[in-house]
Amino acid sequence: MRLVQLPVELGAEGADNAPAVVDALDCLRIAVTVYDSRERLAYVNAHYNYLFRAMPPGERLIGRSYAEIVALELACCEIADPGDPAQYI
């Protein structure tokens, strides 16, 4: 599942490797999220929704802020015994 290209300045040499990097991230059996400089979600790997099953599909999360993602994780009960939700944001 390729959701977005990584918004990383790779330069001329690294640009050729970008698809391989995304493919490698999608093969990991962990959830990988990448946020941009504005703290907006820019990339979610394929395994994210396997681990966070109650969350909306990753492609619907792209562009949301870190605070919005954490609030959704709390609302979907993806964080066990959250205590004070403010401590996560």
Contacts in CASP RR format, 6 or more apart in sequence:
PFRMAT RR
TARGET T0000
AUTHOR 0000-0000-0000
METHOD contacts of the structure
MODEL  1
MRLVQLPVELGAEGADNAPAVVDALDCLRIAVTVYDSRERLAYVNAHYNY
LFRAMPPGERLIGRSYAEIVALELACCEIADPGDPAQYI
1 26 0 8 1.000
1 45 0 8 1.000
1 46 0 8 1.000
2 22 0 8 1.000
2 26 0 8 1.000
3 43 0 8 1.000
3 44 0 8 1.000
3 58 0 8 1.000
3 59 0 8 1.000
3 62 0 8 1.000
4 42 0 8 1.000
4 43 0 8 1.000
4 62 0 8 1.000
5 18 0 8 1.000
5 22 0 8 1.000
5 43 0 8 1.000
6 18 0 8 1.000
6 21 0 8 1.000
6 22 0 8 1.000
6 34 0 8 1.000
6 42 0 8 1.000
6 43 0 8 1.000
7 36 0 8 1.000
7 42 0 8 1.000
7 43 0 8 1.000
8 18 0 8 1.000
10 17 0 8 1.000
10 18 0 8 1.000
22 43 0 8 1.000
25 32 0 8 1.000
25 43 0 8 1.000
25 45 0 8 1.000
26 45 0 8 1.000
26 46 0 8 1.000
26 47 0 8 1.000
27 46 0 8 1.000
28 45 0 8 1.000
28 47 0 8 1.000
29 47 0 8 1.000
30 47 0 8 1.000
30 51 0 8 1.000
31 44 0 8 1.000
31 45 0 8 1.000
31 47 0 8 1.000
31 48 0 8 1.000
31 50 0 8 1.000
31 51 0 8 1.000
31 52 0 8 1.000
32 43 0 8 1.000
32 44 0 8 1.000
32 45 0 8 1.000
32 47 0 8 1.000
32 48 0 8 1.000
33 41 0 8 1.000
33 43 0 8 1.000
33 44 0 8 1.000
33 45 0 8 1.000
33 48 0 8 1.000
33 69 0 8 1.000
34 41 0 8 1.000
34 42 0 8 1.000
34 43 0 8 1.000
35 41 0 8 1.000
35 42 0 8 1.000
35 66 0 8 1.000
36 42 0 8 1.000
38 65 0 8 1.000
39 65 0 8 1.000
39 66 0 8 1.000
39 67 0 8 1.000
40 63 0 8 1.000
40 64 0 8 1.000
40 65 0 8 1.000
40 66 0 8 1.000
41 61 0 8 1.000
41 62 0 8 1.000
41 63 0 8 1.000
41 64 0 8 1.000
41 65 0 8 1.000
41 66 0 8 1.000
41 69 0 8 1.000
42 62 0 8 1.000
42 63 0 8 1.000
43 62 0 8 1.000
44 58 0 8 1.000
44 59 0 8 1.000
44 61 0 8 1.000
44 62 0 8 1.000
48 55 0 8 1.000
48 58 0 8 1.000
49 55 0 8 1.000
49 57 0 8 1.000
49 58 0 8 1.000
52 73 0 8 1.000
52 76 0 8 1.000
52 78 0 8 1.000
54 76 0 8 1.000
54 77 0 8 1.000
54 78 0 8 1.000
55 61 0 8 1.000
55 72 0 8 1.000
55 73 0 8 1.000
55 76 0 8 1.000
55 78 0 8 1.000
56 72 0 8 1.000
61 69 0 8 1.000
61 72 0 8 1.000
64 72 0 8 1.000
66 89 0 8 1.000
67 89 0 8 1.000
70 88 0 8 1.000
70 89 0 8 1.000
71 85 0 8 1.000
71 89 0 8 1.000
73 79 0 8 1.000
73 88 0 8 1.000
74 82 0 8 1.000
74 85 0 8 1.000
74 88 0 8 1.000
79 88 0 8 1.000
82 88 0 8 1.000
END
